Amino acid sequence: MSGVGRGAVLLLAVLAAPAPSARAQCDRLPSCELVWADEFDGAALDLSKWEVMLGTGTTYGLPAGWGNNELQSYQAANAEVAGGLLTMTARRESAAGSEYTSARLRTRGKGEWTYGRVEMRARLPIGRGLWPAFWMLPTSAAYGAWAASGEIDIMEYLGSEPSRVLGTLHYGARWPQNVFSSNDYFLPGGASFHDDFHTFAVEWERGEIRWYVDGRHYATQTEWFSSAAPYPAPFDVDFHLLVNLAVGGNFPGAPDASTQFPQEYVIDWIRVYQSVFPQGTQSASRDVSFPEPVRMRDARAVLITTFENQALARDDPDQPRNLSCAVGALGGAPSASAVRTKGTLELQLVGEDAGVRWRGRVLRAKLDRTGAASVDSAVIAELVDEVAGTPAQLRVAFAGRGAKRVSRVTLDCLQWRDEEEAAAH
């Protein structure tokens, strides 16, 4: 296989030993770093990070009720920072013609991102008619009015269903031709999100958005559309954060006699991470455990990762791709420890054309003594040229070598664009 440059060596080092903060905070986002956070450690809301939204929505060009027939008027006094917490309080009191008051904040013009991991640790209120949310909207309606430009709901919750949260995408065309896709997560054993703090997150990459509760991955979405532009629109532009506590509305219904006020939506922190690699970087991993230890030569791990064929219009042919993979193995003894991984990687493009599955030719890369191998853009281009114009996925297989017994094999791959080479085109 062709040689590797200095940049690829650095990428391999990241794959083999991610920084502790990246490993702790991100799941599949390659080498993420903290880029924005509010820990709410001050004595007042940080207005360099947040805009306080007020009223019933009419100030922002929406119908009264924020377009959802909500019953509250948002007030600045209902969002307080103290003791390391942001507390958003819903009260039964009159203001601006509404029966209830609450709080709503956003980072528009102060914090906006395309891709990354966004997470919040919070305790939620309880009671019918309460609707806290942690969500994202596009900063500019690049693809048209809602929901043609998209909406990412990281966490929505109904106070009448205290063990359940939802993660949702809104997209399609302008209302009422909009559509949505949603998944829900239930706390084990019927526990309540009102009783304790929990962490809610999304990891957003080009062509894929994943949802998490307390580090548990519970949903992935890869299919959406916009009436104004091709996929991956609308989720390929800057979005900003919103956090609010609504009362009533089309989704939760109105409070009833059982709903006690005031109710609090208490937030410990909100953090945003992004990959240190260029946009377009993709990662994939596979973890294989064997019921009984096997010889290394019998160990095999295969992953199929999204590969945006450079010959297709949705990817830029002037941005060549590179690939780095790292393989790890645990010994077969009861007190298993890491062992040197010997073997090769097999690279192959696979796809389907007119209903017929096909596979391209196999290229091989030998693992070095650290269990890593790298393939530069020239080799990837070699594969791509053979299937020009045909959508393809990349199949990466680890084939072991040697008699040492192993109980587990992991395969981690990172595909990234060579910005320096791209700039030379």
C-alpha positions as CSV (number, residue, x, y, z in Angstrom):
1,M,0.0,0.0,0.0
2,S,1.1,3.6,-0.5
3,G,2.9,5.5,2.2
4,V,1.4,7.8,4.9
5,G,2.1,11.4,5.6
6,R,2.5,13.2,8.9
7,G,-1.1,14.2,9.1
8,A,-2.3,10.6,8.8
9,V,0.2,9.5,11.6
10,L,-1.4,12.0,13.9
11,L,-4.9,10.7,13.0
12,L,-3.8,7.2,13.8
13,A,-2.6,8.3,17.2
14,V,-6.0,9.8,17.9
15,L,-7.7,6.6,16.9
16,A,-5.5,4.5,19.0
17,A,-5.6,6.6,22.1
18,P,-8.4,9.3,22.2
19,A,-8.0,12.1,24.7
20,P,-9.9,11.3,28.0
21,S,-12.4,14.2,27.5
22,A,-13.2,13.0,24.0
23,R,-13.7,9.4,25.1
24,A,-15.8,10.5,28.1
25,Q,-18.1,13.0,26.3
26,C,-18.5,11.7,22.7
27,D,-19.7,8.4,21.4
28,R,-19.0,8.2,17.7
29,L,-17.9,11.8,17.0
30,P,-14.2,11.5,16.1
31,S,-11.8,13.4,18.4
32,C,-14.4,15.9,19.7
33,E,-13.4,18.9,21.7
34,L,-15.5,21.2,23.9
35,V,-16.3,24.4,21.9
36,W,-19.1,26.1,24.0
37,A,-20.6,25.6,27.5
38,D,-22.6,27.2,30.1
39,E,-22.1,25.7,33.6
40,F,-24.5,28.3,35.2
41,D,-21.9,29.0,37.9
42,G,-22.6,32.8,38.1
43,A,-25.2,34.8,39.9
44,A,-27.1,35.8,36.8
45,L,-27.8,34.5,33.3
46,D,-24.9,35.1,30.9
47,L,-26.3,37.4,28.3
48,S,-23.3,37.0,26.1
49,K,-24.5,33.4,25.5
50,W,-28.3,33.7,25.8
51,E,-31.1,35.8,24.5
52,V,-34.1,35.9,26.8
53,M,-37.3,35.5,24.7
54,L,-40.4,37.2,25.9
55,G,-44.1,37.3,25.5
56,T,-46.5,35.0,23.5
57,G,-44.7,34.8,20.2
58,T,-46.2,37.8,18.3
59,T,-43.0,39.8,18.8
60,Y,-41.1,37.1,16.7
61,G,-43.7,37.0,13.9
62,L,-45.6,34.0,15.3
63,P,-49.3,33.7,16.2
64,A,-50.1,34.2,19.9
65,G,-49.3,30.9,21.6
66,W,-46.0,30.4,19.7
67,G,-47.7,28.6,16.9
68,N,-48.7,25.8,19.2
69,N,-51.6,27.3,21.1
70,E,-49.5,27.5,24.2
71,L,-50.9,29.2,27.3
72,Q,-47.9,31.0,28.8
73,S,-46.3,34.3,28.4
74,Y,-42.5,34.1,28.7
75,Q,-41.0,36.5,31.3
76,A,-37.3,37.3,32.1
77,A,-37.9,36.8,35.8
78,N,-38.8,33.2,35.3
79,A,-35.2,32.2,34.4
80,E,-32.9,32.4,37.4
81,V,-29.2,31.4,37.8
82,A,-28.1,30.5,41.3
83,G,-26.1,27.7,43.1
84,G,-24.7,26.4,39.8
85,L,-28.1,25.8,38.2
86,L,-30.4,27.5,35.7
87,T,-34.0,27.2,37.0
88,M,-36.9,27.9,34.6
89,T,-40.1,28.2,36.5
90,A,-43.7,27.9,35.3
91,R,-46.2,29.8,37.4
92,R,-50.0,30.1,37.4
93,E,-50.2,33.9,37.2
94,S,-51.5,36.5,34.7
95,A,-49.2,38.3,32.3
96,A,-49.8,39.8,28.9
97,G,-53.2,38.3,28.7
98,S,-52.0,34.8,29.6
99,E,-52.9,32.6,32.6
100,Y,-49.4,31.3,33.1
101,T,-45.8,32.6,32.9
102,S,-42.6,30.7,32.2
103,A,-39.2,31.1,30.5
104,R,-37.6,30.6,27.1
105,L,-33.9,31.2,26.0
106,R,-32.0,30.9,22.8
107,T,-28.4,31.2,21.6
108,R,-29.2,32.7,18.1
109,G,-26.4,35.1,17.1
110,K,-24.4,34.0,20.2
111,G,-23.8,30.3,19.6
112,E,-24.5,28.5,16.3
113,W,-23.0,25.3,15.0
114,T,-23.1,22.8,12.0
115,Y,-22.5,19.3,13.4
116,G,-21.2,18.2,16.8
117,R,-22.5,16.8,20.1
118,V,-24.9,18.9,22.1
119,E,-25.9,17.8,25.6
120,M,-27.7,19.0,28.7
121,R,-28.0,17.7,32.3
122,A,-31.4,18.6,33.8
123,R,-34.2,17.6,36.1
124,L,-37.7,17.9,34.6
125,P,-41.0,19.2,36.0
126,I,-44.1,17.0,36.5
127,G,-47.8,17.4,35.8
128,R,-50.3,17.5,32.9
129,G,-49.8,20.4,30.5
130,L,-46.1,20.9,31.2
131,W,-43.8,20.8,28.1
132,P,-40.1,21.4,28.6
133,A,-37.8,21.1,25.6
134,F,-34.1,21.3,24.6
135,W,-33.9,21.8,20.8
136,M,-32.3,23.5,17.8
137,L,-33.5,25.7,15.0
138,P,-31.6,26.9,11.9
139,T,-30.2,30.3,12.3
140,S,-31.1,31.4,8.8
141,A,-34.1,29.9,7.0
142,A,-31.8,28.8,4.2
143,Y,-34.3,26.3,2.8
144,G,-37.5,28.2,3.5
145,A,-40.0,28.7,6.3
146,W,-40.6,26.0,9.0
147,A,-40.1,23.1,8.6
148,A,-38.4,23.2,5.2
149,S,-35.2,24.4,7.0
150,G,-35.5,21.8,9.7
151,E,-35.8,21.4,13.5
152,I,-33.8,19.1,15.8
153,D,-35.5,18.2,19.1
154,I,-32.8,16.9,21.4
155,M,-35.3,16.3,24.2
156,E,-39.1,16.9,24.5
157,Y,-41.1,15.7,27.5
158,L,-44.7,15.7,28.7
159,G,-45.2,16.3,32.4
160,S,-48.0,13.8,32.3
161,E,-45.6,11.0,31.2
162,P,-42.7,11.4,33.6
163,S,-40.7,8.3,32.6
164,R,-40.6,9.1,28.8
165,V,-38.7,11.6,26.6
166,L,-38.7,12.0,22.9
167,G,-36.1,12.9,20.2
168,T,-37.6,14.2,16.9
169,L,-36.7,15.7,13.6
170,H,-39.0,18.1,11.7
171,Y,-38.3,18.6,8.0
172,G,-39.9,18.4,4.5
173,A,-41.7,21.5,3.2
174,R,-43.2,24.6,4.6
175,W,-46.1,24.0,7.0
176,P,-48.6,22.4,6.5
177,Q,-46.6,20.1,4.1
178,N,-44.0,19.4,6.9
179,V,-43.3,15.9,8.3
180,F,-41.5,14.6,11.3
181,S,-39.7,11.4,12.5
182,S,-39.6,10.6,16.2
183,N,-38.3,8.1,18.7
184,D,-38.9,7.8,22.5
185,Y,-36.9,6.6,25.5
186,F,-38.4,5.2,28.7
187,L,-36.4,5.2,32.0
188,P,-36.0,1.7,33.3
189,G,-38.4,0.5,36.0
190,G,-40.8,3.3,35.4
191,A,-38.5,5.8,37.2
192,S,-39.3,9.5,36.7
193,F,-37.3,12.3,35.0
194,H,-38.7,14.5,37.7
195,D,-36.9,12.7,40.5
196,D,-33.3,13.2,39.5
197,F,-31.0,14.8,37.0
198,H,-30.4,13.1,33.6
199,T,-28.2,13.9,30.6
200,F,-29.8,14.3,27.2
201,A,-27.7,14.6,24.0
202,V,-27.5,14.3,20.2
203,E,-24.5,13.6,18.1
204,W,-25.0,15.3,14.7
205,E,-22.9,14.4,11.7
206,R,-23.4,14.8,8.0
207,G,-26.1,12.4,7.0
208,E,-26.7,11.0,10.6
209,I,-28.1,12.2,13.9
210,R,-28.0,10.1,17.0
211,W,-29.9,10.5,20.3
212,Y,-28.7,9.6,23.9
213,V,-30.1,9.6,27.4
214,D,-27.5,9.1,30.2
215,G,-25.0,7.9,27.6
216,R,-27.4,5.3,26.2
217,H,-27.8,5.5,22.5
218,Y,-31.5,5.0,21.8
219,A,-32.2,6.4,18.3
220,T,-30.5,7.1,14.9
221,Q,-31.9,9.0,12.0
222,T,-30.3,9.1,8.5
223,E,-33.3,9.7,6.3
224,W,-34.9,13.2,5.8
225,F,-35.4,15.7,3.0
226,S,-36.1,19.3,2.2
227,S,-38.3,20.6,-0.5
228,A,-35.7,23.3,-1.3
229,A,-32.4,21.4,-1.7
230,P,-31.0,17.9,-2.1
231,Y,-30.0,15.6,0.9
232,P,-28.4,16.2,3.4
233,A,-30.4,19.4,3.5
234,P,-31.8,20.8,5.7
235,F,-29.5,19.5,8.4
236,D,-26.2,20.8,6.9
237,V,-26.2,24.4,8.0
238,D,-25.8,26.3,11.3
239,F,-28.4,25.7,14.0
240,H,-28.7,27.4,17.4
241,L,-30.0,26.2,20.8
242,L,-33.3,26.8,22.5
243,V,-34.4,25.8,26.0
244,N,-37.9,26.5,27.2
245,L,-40.7,25.4,29.5
246,A,-44.1,25.7,27.8
247,V,-47.5,25.4,29.5
248,G,-50.3,23.8,27.5
249,G,-50.5,23.7,23.8
250,N,-51.4,21.2,21.0
251,F,-48.9,18.6,22.2
252,P,-49.4,18.3,26.0
253,G,-52.9,19.7,26.3
254,A,-53.9,22.2,29.1
255,P,-53.0,21.7,32.8
256,D,-55.8,20.3,34.9
257,A,-56.7,20.4,38.6
258,S,-54.0,17.8,39.3
259,T,-51.2,20.1,38.0
260,Q,-49.4,21.8,40.8
261,F,-47.7,25.2,40.4
262,P,-45.0,26.4,40.5
263,Q,-43.1,23.8,38.5
264,E,-39.3,23.9,37.8
265,Y,-37.1,22.9,34.9
266,V,-33.7,22.8,36.5
267,I,-30.6,22.7,34.3
268,D,-27.1,21.9,35.6
269,W,-25.2,22.6,32.4
270,I,-25.3,22.7,28.6
271,R,-22.3,21.8,26.5
272,V,-21.4,21.7,22.8
273,Y,-18.5,19.5,21.3
274,Q,-17.3,19.4,17.8
275,S,-14.8,17.2,15.9
276,V,-11.3,18.6,15.4
277,F,-11.4,17.1,11.9
278,P,-12.9,18.8,8.9
279,Q,-16.6,18.5,8.1
280,G,-17.2,15.4,6.1
281,T,-15.1,13.2,8.5
282,Q,-16.9,9.9,9.1
283,S,-16.1,7.3,11.7
284,A,-17.3,3.7,12.2
285,S,-16.5,0.9,14.7
286,R,-17.2,-2.7,15.3
287,D,-16.7,-4.7,18.5
288,V,-16.8,-8.6,18.2
289,S,-16.7,-10.9,21.2
290,F,-16.3,-14.6,20.7
291,P,-18.2,-17.2,22.9
292,E,-15.0,-19.2,23.2
293,P,-11.5,-17.8,22.6
294,V,-10.4,-18.3,19.0
295,R,-7.0,-18.2,17.3
296,M,-6.0,-14.8,15.9
297,R,-6.1,-16.2,12.4
298,D,-9.7,-17.2,12.9
299,A,-10.7,-13.7,14.3
300,R,-12.6,-11.5,11.9
301,A,-14.4,-8.2,12.2
302,V,-16.3,-6.5,9.4
303,L,-17.9,-3.1,9.2
304,I,-19.8,-1.3,6.5
305,T,-19.5,2.5,6.6
306,T,-21.1,5.2,4.6
307,F,-18.8,6.2,1.8
308,E,-19.9,9.2,-0.2
309,N,-18.6,8.3,-3.7
310,Q,-16.5,11.1,-5.0
311,A,-18.0,10.6,-8.4
312,L,-21.5,11.5,-7.2
313,A,-22.8,15.1,-7.2
314,R,-23.4,15.1,-3.4
315,D,-19.6,14.9,-2.7
316,D,-16.8,17.2,-4.0
317,P,-14.4,15.3,-6.3
318,D,-11.7,17.8,-5.5
319,Q,-11.7,16.7,-1.8
320,P,-10.0,13.3,-1.8
321,R,-10.5,11.0,1.1
322,N,-8.1,9.1,3.3
323,L,-8.8,6.2,5.7
324,S,-7.2,5.1,8.9
325,C,-8.2,2.1,11.0
326,A,-7.0,0.7,14.3
327,V,-7.6,-2.9,15.5
328,G,-7.4,-4.0,19.1
329,A,-7.6,-7.5,20.7
330,L,-8.0,-9.0,24.2
331,G,-6.3,-12.2,25.1
332,G,-8.3,-15.4,25.7
333,A,-7.3,-15.9,29.3
334,P,-9.8,-15.2,32.1
335,S,-7.7,-12.1,33.1
336,A,-7.7,-10.9,29.5
337,S,-5.4,-8.1,28.6
338,A,-4.6,-6.4,25.4
339,V,-2.4,-8.4,23.0
340,R,-0.6,-7.4,19.9
341,T,-2.9,-7.5,16.9
342,K,-1.5,-9.1,13.7
343,G,-3.2,-9.3,10.4
344,T,-4.5,-7.2,7.5
345,L,-7.3,-5.0,6.5
346,E,-9.4,-5.8,3.4
347,L,-11.0,-2.8,1.7
348,Q,-13.8,-3.1,-0.8
349,L,-16.6,-1.0,-2.2
350,V,-20.0,-2.6,-2.2
351,G,-23.4,-1.5,-3.4
352,E,-26.5,-2.3,-5.4
353,D,-27.4,-1.4,-9.0
354,A,-30.8,-2.0,-10.4
355,G,-31.5,-4.4,-7.6
356,V,-28.3,-6.4,-8.1
357,R,-25.8,-6.4,-5.3
358,W,-22.1,-6.0,-6.3
359,R,-18.7,-5.9,-4.8
360,G,-15.6,-4.2,-6.1
361,R,-12.1,-5.7,-6.0
362,V,-10.3,-6.1,-2.7
363,L,-7.3,-4.0,-1.7
364,R,-5.3,-5.0,1.4
365,A,-3.3,-3.1,4.0
366,K,-1.0,-4.7,6.5
367,L,-1.4,-3.7,10.2
368,D,1.7,-2.1,11.7
369,R,3.0,-3.2,15.2
370,T,0.5,-0.8,16.9
371,G,-2.4,-2.6,15.2
372,A,-3.1,0.3,12.8
373,A,-3.2,0.8,9.0
374,S,-3.7,3.9,6.9
375,V,-4.8,4.2,3.3
376,D,-4.2,7.5,1.5
377,S,-6.5,9.3,-1.0
378,A,-4.7,7.9,-4.1
379,V,-5.7,4.3,-3.1
380,I,-9.3,5.4,-2.3
381,A,-9.5,7.1,-5.7
382,E,-8.3,3.9,-7.3
383,L,-11.4,2.1,-5.9
384,V,-13.7,5.0,-6.7
385,D,-12.7,5.2,-10.3
386,E,-13.9,1.6,-10.8
387,V,-17.4,2.4,-9.8
388,A,-17.7,6.0,-11.0
389,G,-21.3,7.3,-10.8
390,T,-22.5,4.4,-8.7
391,P,-23.5,4.9,-5.0
392,A,-21.2,2.8,-2.9
393,Q,-20.5,1.8,0.7
394,L,-17.0,1.0,2.1
395,R,-16.6,-2.5,3.5
396,V,-13.6,-2.9,5.8
397,A,-12.7,-6.3,7.2
398,F,-10.0,-7.3,9.6
399,A,-8.4,-10.7,8.9
400,G,-6.3,-12.0,11.8
401,R,-2.9,-13.7,11.6
402,G,-1.2,-16.0,14.1
403,A,-2.0,-18.7,16.6
404,K,-2.5,-16.5,19.8
405,R,-6.0,-16.9,21.2
406,V,-8.2,-13.9,21.6
407,S,-11.7,-13.3,23.1
408,R,-12.5,-9.9,21.6
409,V,-11.6,-7.8,18.6
410,T,-12.4,-4.1,18.0
411,L,-12.2,-2.3,14.7
412,D,-12.3,1.5,14.5
413,C,-12.0,3.4,11.3
414,L,-11.9,7.1,10.4
415,Q,-12.4,8.5,6.9
416,W,-11.4,12.1,6.4
417,R,-10.8,14.7,3.7
418,D,-7.3,15.8,2.9
419,E,-7.7,19.5,3.1
420,E,-4.1,20.3,1.9
421,E,-4.5,18.1,-1.2
422,A,-7.9,19.5,-1.9
423,A,-6.6,23.1,-1.8
424,A,-4.0,22.2,-4.5
425,H,-6.7,21.2,-7.0
